[in-house]
């Protein structure tokens, strides 16, 4: 019989304030599942409170390194990576288990963007509009890594997460999976709330998008043939010059990918547009710094 005992949940953490809420919700919804908290310092105390295994990285470590190591020690063939700021909502455990029982090799739950203050909602809608609960269950080309289910067989086929990717490692890893023919799937009923850390003001959200942009852009260039990346996006200076125009398309794409989310949160759309401008600026700024440093 298939039950939660067949699942290992990996929670990589840098001691987010929401860690305990995430561990508690996951343990309540998946009783009997193996829980592995990957982090350092205070995270070990939280792991102990909930009888979770603690993989001590001893210091702050990039997320992909922690995940790769945790997969090696996990006991089960069904694995879930759950971010330490992604709090499972009612039904999450049941629907994640259902994904495995249906034979899915790689899948994600959805991100409820209705939670939090205005700028948190802006950040989450801009980042996760392709995986909102309003969408239908469907195949995907890539997935975010907040609540990601996969089999050990799929992990071995895809290979480890790229530890040189400081950010956007989930984008790279799931694109790699898609490119080798593994079917990715969205299960919108398996909802999480993304607390989004300190992204609660215009400045917070702008800086976050600008900071993450270069890594996201680098993955797009890495998979340019697979993604059909437009020629203009290969040149950071052109991205900056044409940013007011380039930002329109990804903003309006929300209406195509998730029309119900677009109209439900239409009051957020002008601010979402600004995040796309921040992305353009971030790509140019980071690319220029990288070129000047010779790296």
N, C-alpha and C positions, 0 to 999 in steps of 0.2 A: 504494500500500500504506500502511495506517495503522500508524504506529509512534510511539515516544516523541518523535521529532523534531517531531511535530505539537503538542506540549504545552509550555506555559510554566508554570513553577512559581514562585509568588511567596511569599517567606518574609519577612513583616514581623517586625522584631526590635527589642527594647530591650536588646540585648546579654545575653540569657539565657545561662546557663552551658551549656545544652544546644544552643546554636546550631550548633556545629561537628558534633555528632553527627547533628543533623537534616539539615544540608546534605550530609554524607557519605552518610547512608542514602538520601536522595532521589536523589543523583547516581549512586549504585551501582545503585539499582533502576530508574532511568529514564535510562539512558545516551543522550545525544544530545538530551535535553530542554533547553530554554532555562531557566536558573536565574537568578532575580532576587532578590537580597537587598536588602531595603528597611530602612535604619536609619541609624546614625551611628557615628562613632568606630571602635572595634575591630571592628565588624561588617564593615568594608571589608577587613580583613586576612583574615578567614575567607572572604569571597567570593573574594578573590584566590587563596587556596590551592586552591580547587576550580573555578577558571576560571568563576565565576559573575559575572553583571553586578551591579554595585553601584549602587543608587540612593541617593545620599547626601542624607538629610533634614537633615543638619547638627546636629540636636538631637533630643531625645526628642519624638516626635510621636505623637498618637493613631493607633491602628491603621487606622481607616477612611481617613484621609488618605493614608497610605502605600500602601494597597491601591489606592485610586482612581488615584493617580499611576502606579503600576506597571502597571496594566491598560492605561493609555494608551500606554506604551512597549513593551509585550509584543509579540512578533512573531507569535504564533500565535493561532489561533481557539479552541483548547482551553486552558483555564486552570485552575490549581489554586492555592488559597491554603492554605499549610501553616504552622501556627504554629511558632514557634521553640522551643517546648517540647513539641511533638508528634512523637515519634520513630517513623518508619515501621518496621513489622515485616515479616518475610518475606512476600512476595506482595502487598504494598501497591501497588507500581507496576503489576503485571500487572492487578490488579482495577480500579484507577482507570482505566487505559487501556481496559479492557473496558467500563466505564461509558460512556465517550465513543463507542466503536465501536458500542455498542448504541443510540446515538442519544439518550441521556439529556442533558437540558439543564442540570440542576442536581441534584447528588447529594453524598452524604457517605460517607466511610468510618466505621468504628466506633472506639470508645475502649475499650481493654482496661483494665478497672478492677482487675485482679488485681495490678497492679504497685505497689510502694511500701509504706511503713509504714502502720499502722492508720489514722491520720487523713488520709493522702493517699488511701487507698482510700475512706474516708467521703466526702471531698470529691468524688472522681470519680464514685462511684456516685450521689450526690445530684444532681450536675450532668448526668451523661451516661447515666443509666439507660435512656433511650429509644434510645440508639445503641450498645449493648453488642454484642460479637461473638456473644452467645447468641441474638440476635434473627434473624428471617428477613429476607431482602431484601424490602422493601415500600415503598409510597408513604408520604410523611410530610407533615405540615402545616408544619413548620419544622425547621431543622437547626442544629447548632452549626457554628462556623466553623473548627474545628481542622484539618480536612482536607477541604476543600470544592472539588469540581470543578464547573465551569460553562463554558458556551460564551460567546463574545463576543456572540453574538446575544441570549442570555438576559440578559447584563449590560446591554446597550443597552435591552432591553425594561423591565427592572426599574429601571434608573437606578443612579447611584452610591450607595455606602454613605453613610448619614447621618453626617456628620462632627461633628455636635453631640452624638451619642450617645457619651459617653466609654466606656461599657460596654454590653453587650447589642446591639451594632450588628448582629451576625449574626442575632440573634433578629428584629430589625426587618426586615432585608433579606430574609430567607427568608420571613417572613410576607407581606411586600409581594409577593414572587414568587408565593406560593401564592394570594394574593387576586386577582391578575390572570390566574390560570389556568395558570401554569407548574407542571408536575408535579415534585415533589421526591421523591427516592428515597434509600433507605438501602442501601448495599452493605457488609454486615457483614464480608465477607472481607478488605476493605481496612483492616487494623487499624493503629492507632497506639497508642503508650504516651504518656500525658500525665504529664509529670513534676510538674506542679502547683506549681512553684516552691518557696516556703518554707512551704507549707501542710502542716506536719508535726506540729502540736499542736492541742489543742482551741481554744486562743486564736487560732491562725492561721486555722483553718477558720471559727470563729465570726466573726472580724473580716472575713474575705473575703466571707462570705455577707451580713453586715450591710452592708458597703460597696457590694456590687453590687446589693443588693435594690432600691434606689430606681429605678435605671435599668431593671431588669427589669420592675418594677411600672409604670413610665411607658410602656413599650412595650405592656404588657397593657391599659392604659387607652386607648392610642392605637388599638388594634385590638379594643376591647371588643365591638363588634358582630360582628366576624368570629370572635372566639374565644369569644363567649358569656361574657365575664367576669362572675362573680356580682356583684350589686349591692354586697354587703358589702365587696368588694375595692376599691371606689371611694373608700372612706373610711378613711384611715390610722389614725384613733383606734379605729375598730371593729376594724381588723386587729389592733391591739395588744391590745385587751381580749379578743378571742376567739382570740388566737394559739394557746393550747393545743389548741383544737378545730380551728381552721383548719389546723394543721400535720399533723393526722392524715391528711387526705385525700391530699395530695401524697406523703406517705410510703407509704401503702398503695397508691397508684397504681402504684408500682413493680411490685407483684404482678400488676397487670393488663397493664402495658406490656411487662414482661420477667420473667415468672414464674420462669424458670430462674435469672436473675440474683438475684432476690429470695431464693430458697431457697439458692442457692449462697453468698450473702453475708448470710444472715439475722442473723449475729452483729453486722453493721454497722448494722442497721436502727434500734436505739434512738439511736445517734449521728446517723444520718441525720435522724431526727425533730428533733433539736436544731438541725440546720442550717435546718430549716423555721421553727423558732421564731426563729432569728437573722434570717431573711428578714423575718418580721413586724416584729420590733424595728427592723430597718434601714429599712424603709419608713416607719414612724412617725417615727423619729429624723430621717431626711433630709428628709421632708416638712415636719416642724416647723421645721427649720433653714431650709429654703427659704422657708417662709412668713414667718418672722421677719426674714429678710434682704430680703424684698420682691422676690425674683427669681422 
